[in-house]
Amino acid sequence: GFKADLEQARSMQAFGEGLPTRVFSMTESPGQNFAEGPIRTTGRNLDVAINGQGWIAVQDANGNERYTRNGSLEIDAGGMLRTSSGDPVMGDAGPVLIPMPIDSLTIGRNGNISIRPQGAPEDANEIVDRIKLVNPPLNNVEKTTDGYFALKDGQQALADANVKLEVGALEGSNVNAIGEMTSMIALQRQYEMNVKMMKTADENAQRSATLMRMS
């Protein structure tokens, strides 16, 4: 579910004591590419992928609610449902806690988590929580330093019942590796051409200075 960072360059001068410097090129990231990545089937019951737009709500190390499309989930020894990076997954009223021990666990397309307690009959399934699925406006979503996403206004997104999951599947990165490599090669060639042009201009300037001294 990794989302590519967009990049742009702009001309900047450095100001300080004395005259400003020459113009330098500065790169910055104006946002992210929120296009959906390819979904691949894993068959694992704790793997989920967002079908369409939406996010899975998680809790970061500081207790803040964050959002991700990485649906590779796991249950720790205490029954806490976590992401593959170890952060708790949010439910209806906080982090999802599975009452252990259990014989089976099923995640529904709407995020409902059903379990069958250990030793219970085959038909004794019960819903214990629901994964918080949200779908805030993308213009209010920004990437955080830990790789998750948050709302720009600092609020928590409301649960959205229209967000659906593909169970037993994971969303891949939306980065096109071949396209990015081709772009890097093209940029490298442009850079080399600009360096050659600067070198030629410098050589011409030196020749002009030599001719002026001779005259």
C-alpha positions in Angstrom: 0.0 0.0 0.0 3.0 2.3 -0.3 2.1 5.6 -1.9 4.7 7.4 -4.1 5.9 10.9 -3.0 5.7 13.5 -5.7 8.7 15.7 -6.3 9.2 19.1 -7.9 12.1 21.6 -8.2 12.1 25.4 -8.1 14.7 28.1 -8.2 15.7 29.7 -4.9 18.2 32.3 -3.9 20.0 32.2 -0.5 19.8 35.6 1.3 22.0 36.7 4.2 24.6 39.3 4.9 25.7 41.1 1.7 24.3 40.4 -1.7 22.1 37.3 -2.4 23.6 34.3 -3.9 23.1 32.9 -7.4 19.9 31.0 -8.0 20.0 27.3 -6.8 17.6 24.5 -7.6 15.7 23.2 -4.6 13.7 20.0 -4.6 10.5 19.6 -2.5 7.6 17.2 -2.1 4.3 18.9 -2.8 2.3 15.8 -2.0 1.7 12.1 -2.7 0.3 10.0 -5.5 -2.9 8.4 -4.0 -3.5 6.1 -6.9 -4.4 2.6 -5.9 -1.7 -0.1 -6.2 -2.2 -3.6 -7.6 -3.9 -6.1 -5.3 -2.4 -9.6 -5.0 -4.0 -12.6 -3.4 -2.2 -14.1 -0.4 -4.9 -16.4 1.1 -3.9 -15.4 4.6 -6.9 -14.6 6.9 -5.1 -11.6 8.5 -4.2 -9.9 5.2 -6.7 -7.3 4.0 -6.6 -4.7 1.2 -8.8 -1.7 0.8 -11.1 -2.1 -2.2 -11.2 1.4 -3.7 -10.7 4.5 -1.7 -10.2 4.5 2.1 -7.8 3.9 4.9 -7.3 1.6 7.9 -7.0 3.5 11.2 -4.0 2.7 13.5 -2.4 4.1 16.6 1.2 5.3 16.4 3.8 5.1 19.2 2.6 8.5 20.6 -1.0 7.4 20.9 -2.1 9.4 17.8 -4.6 8.1 15.3 -2.9 7.5 11.9 -4.0 6.0 8.6 -2.5 3.3 6.3 -3.4 1.0 3.5 -1.0 -1.6 4.6 -3.3 -4.5 5.6 -0.7 -7.0 6.7 -2.0 -7.7 10.2 -1.0 -9.9 13.1 -2.1 -10.7 16.6 0.4 -10.5 19.4 0.6 -12.7 22.5 -1.8 -10.5 24.4 -4.5 -10.5 21.7 -3.8 -7.0 20.3 -4.4 -6.7 16.6 -1.4 -4.9 15.1 0.1 -3.9 11.8 3.2 -5.6 10.4 5.2 -2.7 11.9 3.7 -3.4 15.4 1.2 -0.5 15.7 -2.3 -1.3 17.1 -5.2 -1.4 14.7 -8.1 0.8 15.8 -11.6 -0.5 16.3 -15.0 1.0 17.3 -13.7 2.2 20.7 -9.9 2.1 20.6 -7.3 -0.5 19.7 -8.7 -3.9 18.7 -8.2 -6.5 21.5 -9.0 -10.1 20.7 -10.1 -12.2 23.7 -7.7 -15.1 23.7 -7.4 -18.1 23.3 -9.3 -18.7 20.0 -9.8 -21.5 17.5 -10.5 -19.2 14.5 -10.7 -15.6 13.4 -12.5 -14.1 10.4 -12.4 -10.5 9.1 -15.4 -9.5 7.1 -15.4 -7.1 4.1 -16.9 -4.4 6.3 -14.1 -4.8 8.8 -16.1 -6.9 11.3 -13.9 -9.3 13.3 -15.5 -12.6 14.2 -13.9 -15.2 16.5 -14.7 -18.7 17.7 -13.4 -19.1 21.3 -11.1 -22.1 21.9 -13.2 -25.3 22.5 -16.5 -23.7 21.3 -18.8 -25.4 18.8 -18.2 -24.8 15.1 -21.2 -22.4 14.9 -20.3 -20.4 18.0 -18.8 -17.4 16.2 -19.2 -14.0 17.7 -18.3 -10.5 16.5 -15.9 -8.9 19.0 -15.0 -5.6 17.2 -14.8 -3.8 13.8 -11.7 -2.4 12.2 -12.1 1.3 11.8 -12.2 2.2 8.1 -12.2 5.8 7.1 -12.3 7.8 3.8 -11.5 11.5 4.5 -11.1 13.9 1.6 -7.6 13.5 0.1 -7.0 17.2 0.1 -7.0 17.0 3.9 -4.6 14.1 4.1 -0.8 14.4 4.5 2.1 12.0 5.0 3.8 11.9 8.4 7.4 11.3 9.2 6.7 7.7 10.2 5.3 6.8 6.8 1.6 6.9 8.0 -1.0 9.5 7.0 -2.9 12.0 9.1 -5.4 14.7 8.7 -4.0 18.2 8.1 -6.5 19.8 10.5 -5.3 17.5 13.3 -8.7 15.8 13.7 -9.7 12.2 13.7 -11.5 10.9 10.6 -15.0 9.4 11.1 -15.6 5.7 10.4 -17.1 5.2 6.9 -19.3 2.1 6.4 -18.9 2.4 2.6 -15.2 1.4 2.7 -14.8 -2.3 1.9 -12.0 -4.8 2.3 -10.6 -7.6 0.2 -9.8 -10.3 2.7 -6.8 -12.6 2.0 -5.1 -10.0 -0.2 -2.6 -7.1 0.0 -2.2 -3.9 -1.9 1.1 -3.4 -3.5 3.0 -0.2 -4.0 1.7 2.3 -6.7 5.3 3.1 -7.7 6.1 2.0 -11.3 9.7 0.8 -10.9 10.4 0.7 -14.7 8.9 4.1 -15.2 10.9 5.6 -12.3 14.1 4.1 -13.6 13.5 5.5 -17.1 12.8 8.9 -15.6 16.0 8.8 -13.6 18.0 7.9 -16.7 16.5 10.8 -18.7 17.2 13.2 -15.8 20.8 11.9 -15.7 21.3 12.6 -19.4 19.8 16.1 -19.1 22.2 16.8 -16.2 25.2 15.6 -18.2 24.2 17.7 -21.1 23.9 20.8 -18.9 27.3 20.1 -17.4 28.8 19.9 -20.9 27.1 23.2 -21.9 28.5 24.9 -18.8 32.0 23.6 -19.5 31.8 24.8 -23.2 30.6 28.2 -22.0 33.5 28.4 -19.6 36.0 27.5 -22.3 34.5 30.1 -24.6 34.8 32.7 -21.9 38.5 31.8 -21.3 39.2 32.1 -25.0 37.5 35.5 -25.2 39.6 36.7 -22.3 42.8 35.5 -24.0 41.9 37.3 -27.2 41.2 40.5 -25.3 44.5 40.4 -23.6 46.3 39.8 -26.9 44.6 42.8 -28.5 
